[in-house]
Amino acid sequence: YMCSLSLFHYSEYLVTAINNPRSLSLDSFLLNHSFEYNLAALSSWVEFTLEKLLFPELKQITWLSTVGLLMVIFGDCLRKVAMLTAGSNFNHIVQNEKSDTHTLVTSGVYGWFRHPSYVGWFYWSIGTQVLLCNPICVVGYTLASWRFFRERIEEEEITLIHFFGEEYLEYKRKVPSGLPFIRGVKVEL
């Protein structure tokens, strides 16, 4: 778990350094992502410790930890491939102004999902809790991540429609968001 957590945050910085060095800062590690992110991490550590002390057999379900590890690997790989595919178009902060080099990326993993980096993070975050056999945090992380990405996708898609107009709307019609029950911003024509 600690290796996967460390690798996730280090690789966020590394891929940003490769793709978009102008936006690189200590924030690119995403260690200070938000108060909620830090609270979720602390909650998972508390749950793991308490359950390890009270119900040690719960933490020894090897097949479940293996499923969690596979989710972590899949999610992190998908996110990093999405970041690399987007190149300099990827930024940890939703952009409000379109740069001259900003293009709509629809190839590679963006042909599978409109938001592959969010899909990767979603499954990575849930996978960390499955890996730890943390049943309470599995539910909490699923709900919190889903809500966060639902709101984030709506915010981002408003910007993408503003940037790319009909080109983005056509892409949106053809390619799913990638996250369960999240369709993105509704557009009335």
Secondary structure, DSSP 8 states (H G I E B T S, - for coil): -HHHHHHHHHHHHHHHHHH-GGG-SGGGG-TTS-HHHHHHHHHHHHHHHHHHHH-GGGGG-HHHHHHHHHHHHHHHHHHHHHHHHHGGG--SS--SS--TT-----SGGGGT-S-HHHHHHHHHHHHHHHHTT-HHHHHHHHHHHHHHHHHHHHHHHHHHHHHHTHHHHHHHHHS--SSTT---S----
